[in-house]
Amino acid sequence: MSDTATVIEAPSTAQKLTAEFLGTFILVFGVIGTVVFAAGFGGGEGGLNVGFLGVALALGLSVVVGAYAFGPVSGGHFNPAVSFGLAVAGKFAWKEVGPYIAVQILGGILATTVLLGVLSVGPKFDIVIFTGASTGYDELSPGGFGLGSVFLIETVTTAVFLFVILGVTSARAAVGFAPLAIGLTLTLLALIAIPVSNASFNPARSIATALYGGGIAWTQLWVSIVAPIVGAVIAGLVYKLVFDRTKQLTA
C-alpha cells in the first residue's frame, strides 16, 4: 500500500496575468459600480445613497474577495503602484512588472466598459457620471481640494498601503490574514482620501474611469498615476532599508 501526494505546480505566467486581470476587474467593477449605481454623489442619483462610507467599504471588500480568490496565483496586486512598489522593495521581479501593469489596466478598462454598457440602456443614462467618479483636484475633488493637497494625500495613502502589504505578507506575519488586513486598510484610507481626491491609490482604477470621464479627467489623470507611484517607491525603499535588512553571518 503506497501513499500518494498531491503536487501543486507553480502558477504559469499566463495564469498569473489572468488572475491579475480578473482581480483588477473585480476591484474596479465593485468600486465604480457602487459609485455609479448606489453612492448618490459625483453626478449620480443612486437610490441607495450609500455615500462615501459605502464606496470605501466597496473598495475594501472588492480587494478582500479578489485577494483571497486570486492572491495564491498572482500575489493579488490588482494595482500598478503595488507591483512597482513591491519590485522596488525586492519582493517582485522587475521583468514581471510591465506585463502585470498591462493586464491590470485592461482589467480596469473592461470593468468600466461593462458599467457603461449597463448605464447605456438604463433610464437615466449620462456619461458625465464617469467624470464625477474620476480622481483629481479642483473640479474633480469632491471637497474642492487643489493639486497640492491631492498629490500629497495620494502619495501618503499609497505609501501607507504599501507598508501594510509588505508587513502582512512578510515571513513574520500571521498566515491567512493578509487579504483582510489589506482590505481594511484600503477602507480606512478611502474614508480619508475620497473627499480630497476621490481616492485612487491605483493608476489602473484612475485610467479606467478617466477613459469615459471626458477632457478634464484626462488632463488631471497624470496626478493619479504619478502620486501613487511616488508613494509606492517611497514605501518600497524605506521597507527595504529599514525592515528587510539581513544580517551577514560569518563562519
KAQUIFEN-V936439 format. One record per pair of residues at least 4 apart in sequence whose ideal C-beta (glycine too) atoms are under 8 Angstrom apart, sorted by sequence separation. I is the first residue (numbers start at 1). J is the second residue. If there is no record, write none. Layout:
# KAQUIFEN-V936439
<<I	J> <I	J>>
This chain:
# KAQUIFEN-V936439
<<11	15> <12	16> <13	17> <14	18> <15	19> <16	20> <17	21> <18	22> <19	23> <20	24> <21	25> <22	26> <23	27> <24	28> <25	29> <26	30> <27	31> <28	32> <29	33> <30	34> <31	35> <32	36> <33	37> <34	38> <35	39> <40	44> <46	50> <50	54> <51	55> <52	56> <53	57> <54	58> <55	59> <56	60> <57	61> <58	62> <59	63> <60	64> <61	65> <62	66> <63	67> <64	68> <65	69> <66	70> <67	71> <70	74> <71	75> <78	82> <79	83> <80	84> <81	85> <82	86> <83	87> <84	88> <85	89> <87	91> <92	96> <93	97> <96	100> <97	101> <98	102> <99	103> <100	104> <101	105> <102	106> <103	107> <104	108> <105	109> <106	110> <107	111> <108	112> <109	113> <110	114> <111	115> <112	116> <113	117> <114	118> <115	119> <116	120> <117	121> <118	122> <121	125> <127	131> <128	132> <129	133> <130	134> <136	140> <137	141> <141	145> <145	149> <146	150> <147	151> <148	152> <149	153> <150	154> <151	155> <152	156> <153	157> <154	158> <155	159> <156	160> <157	161> <158	162> <159	163> <160	164> <161	165> <162	166> <163	167> <164	168> <165	169> <166	170> <169	173> <173	177> <177	181> <178	182> <179	183> <180	184> <181	185> <182	186> <183	187> <184	188> <185	189> <186	190> <187	191> <188	192> <189	193> <190	194> <192	196> <193	197> <194	198> <201	205> <202	206> <203	207> <204	208> <205	209> <206	210> <207	211> <209	213> <213	217> <214	218> <215	219> <216	220> <217	221> <220	224> <221	225> <222	226> <223	227> <224	228> <225	229> <226	230> <227	231> <228	232> <229	233> <230	234> <231	235> <232	236> <233	237> <234	238> <235	239> <236	240> <237	241> <238	242> <239	243> <240	244> <241	245> <11	16> <33	38> <34	39> <39	44> <40	45> <50	55> <66	71> <71	76> <77	82> <86	91> <87	92> <92	97> <120	125> <135	140> <136	141> <141	146> <145	150> <168	173> <173	178> <193	198> <194	199> <200	205> <213	218> <238	243> <239	244> <35	41> <40	46> <48	54> <70	76> <77	83> <86	92> <87	93> <119	125> <134	140> <138	144> <167	173> <193	199> <200	206> <35	42> <37	44> <39	46> <40	47> <50	57> <87	94> <119	126> <138	145> <193	200> <210	217> <11	19> <36	44> <38	46> <40	48> <50	58> <119	127> <137	145> <138	146> <141	149> <145	153> <193	201> <209	217> <210	218> <35	44> <37	46> <38	47> <39	48> <40	49> <67	76> <77	86> <83	92> <131	140> <137	146> <138	147> <141	150> <168	177> <169	178> <190	199> <36	46> <38	48> <39	49> <40	50> <41	51> <66	76> <87	97> <119	129> <137	147> <168	178> <189	199> <210	220> <37	48> <38	49> <39	50> <40	51> <41	52> <67	78> <75	86> <116	127> <210	221> <38	50> <39	51> <66	78> <137	149> <189	201> <39	52> <63	76> <83	96> <84	97> <137	150> <165	178> <168	181> <83	97> <116	130> <136	150> <137	151> <168	182> <207	221> <210	224> <39	54> <63	78> <77	92> <135	150> <186	201> <206	221> <34	50> <38	54> <39	55> <75	92> <83	100> <84	101> <164	181> <165	182> <83	101> <112	130> <164	182> <206	224> <207	225> <135	154> <206	225> <34	54> <35	55> <80	100> <34	55> <80	101> <83	104> <161	182> <164	185> <203	224> <203	225> <77	100> <31	55> <34	58> <80	104> <161	185> <200	224> <33	58> <79	104> <80	105> <160	185> <161	186> <203	228> <74	100> <78	104> <202	228> <203	229> <31	58> <77	104> <197	224> <200	227> <201	228> <30	58> <31	59> <161	189> <200	228> <30	59> <78	107> <160	189> <201	231> <30	61> <31	62> <27	59> <30	62> <157	189> <29	62> <27	62> <157	192> <26	62> <27	63> <157	193> <26	65> <27	66> <153	192> <154	193> <26	66> <153	193> <161	201> <24	66> <157	199> <23	66> <26	69> <153	196> <154	197> <158	201> <22	66> <23	67> <153	197> <157	201> <23	69> <150	196> <154	200> <22	69> <23	70> <149	196> <150	197> <154	201> <22	70> <149	197> <20	70> <145	195> <19	70> <23	74> <27	78> <145	196> <26	78> <27	79> <142	194> <143	195> <145	197> <23	76> <142	195> <143	196> <19	73> <20	74> <23	77> <24	78> <141	195> <142	196> <19	74> <23	78> <24	79> <141	196> <141	197> <142	198> <16	73> <17	74> <19	76> <20	77> <141	198> <15	73> <16	74> <20	78> <140	198> <15	74> <16	75> <137	197> <136	197> <11	73> <135	197> <136	198> <11	74> <135	198> <134	198> <135	199> <133	198> <135	200> <154	223> <158	227> <162	231> <166	235> <135	205> <154	224> <158	228> <161	231> <162	232> <166	236> <135	206> <158	229> <160	231> <134	206> <151	223> <155	227> <158	230> <159	231> <163	235> <85	158> <89	162> <150	223> <154	227> <155	228> <158	231> <159	232> <162	235> <166	239> <170	243> <135	209> <154	228> <157	231> <158	232> <161	235> <162	236> <170	244> <91	166> <134	209> <135	210> <151	226> <152	227> <155	230> <156	231> <159	234> <160	235> <163	238> <86	162> <133	209> <134	210> <140	216> <147	223> <151	227> <155	231> <159	235> <163	239> <167	243> <81	158> <85	162> <89	166> <139	216> <140	217> <150	227> <154	231> <158	235> <162	239> <166	243> <33	111> <91	169> <166	244> <24	103> <28	107> <32	111> <36	115> <45	124> <82	161> <86	165> <130	209> <134	213> <155	234> <16	96> <20	100> <24	104> <28	108> <32	112> <82	162> <85	165> <86	166> <133	213> <136	216> <140	220> <24	105> <27	108> <81	162> <85	166> <130	211> <136	217> <17	99> <21	103> <25	107> <29	111> <33	115> <130	212> <131	213> <134	216> <13	96> <17	100> <20	103> <21	104> <24	107> <25	108> <28	111> <32	115> <36	119> <43	126> <82	165> <130	213> <131	214> <134	217> <137	220> <16	100> <20	104> <23	107> <24	108> <27	111> <28	112> <130	214> <136	220> <18	103> <21	106> <22	107> <25	110> <26	111> <29	114> <43	128> <44	129> <127	212> <131	216> <135	220> <136	221> <13	99> <17	103> <21	107> <25	111> <29	115> <43	129> <128	214> <131	217> <134	220> <137	223> <20	107> <24	111> <42	129> <127	214> <130	217> <134	221> <136	223> <43	131> <44	132> <135	223> <136	224> <43	132> <135	224> <42	132> <43	133> <52	142> <41	132> <42	133> <36	129> <35	129> <36	130> <108	204> <112	208> <116	212> <35	132> <36	133> <107	204> <108	205> <111	208> <112	209> <35	133> <105	203> <109	207> <105	204> <108	207> <109	208> <112	211> <42	142> <104	204> <108	208> <112	212> <32	133> <41	142> <105	207> <109	211> <76	179> <101	204> <105	208> <76	182> <71	178> <71	179> <67	178> <68	179> <67	179> <64	179> <67	182> <63	179> <64	180> <67	183> <64	182> <63	182> <64	183> <63	183> <81	201> <62	183> <81	202> <61	183> <79	201> <80	202> <81	203> <60	183> <63	186> <79	202> <80	203> <60	184> <78	202> <79	203> <80	204> <60	185> <79	204> <60	186> <78	204> <79	205> <59	186> <60	187> <59	187> <56	186> <57	187> <60	190> <56	187> <59	190> <56	188> <56	190> <55	190> <56	191> <52	190> <53	191> <56	194> <52	191> <55	194> <59	199> <52	194> <52	195> <56	199> <55	199> <88	232> <84	229> <88	233> <85	231> <89	235> <81	228> <85	232> <89	236> <80	228> <81	229> <84	232> <85	233> <88	236> <89	237> <79	228> <80	229> <84	233> <87	236> <88	237> <81	231> <82	232> <85	235> <86	236> <89	239> <90	240> <81	232> <85	236> <89	240> <84	236> <88	240> <90	244> <89	244> <42	198> <32	205> <31	205> <27	202> <28	204> <32	208> <28	205> <32	209> <27	205> <24	204> <28	208> <28	209>>
